[in-house]
C-alpha cells in the first residue's frame, strides 16, 4: 500500500508524502485552514504540531457546523 494523505469534505485530494512533515506544514501546503479540518493519523486525532511520517495513514476531515 502506498502511504497517502487523504482530504475528505467539499475538497477531495489524495497526495503522497516522501518525508516526515508537521501537520501544520501539510495543511499549509494543501491550502487548507486548520480551523476547518480535523487531522486523523493512524486512527487518532492529532494536533498541528504532530509529525506525520511517510508510513502513517492520514485522513484530513472537513468539519461542518449546523449553526
CORFEN-V619793 format. One line per field, one symbol per residue. phi: phi as a letter, one per 20 degrees, with the letter a starting at -180 (. if undefined). burial: 1 if it has 9 or more other C-alpha atoms within 8 Angstrom, else 0. Layout:
phi->???
burial->???
//
This chain:
phi->.efbdddcqfdccccdddbfbfggfffffemdfffdcddddlncfcefefeeefefeccddfedcel
burial->0011111100000001100111110111000101011111100001000001010111111100000
//
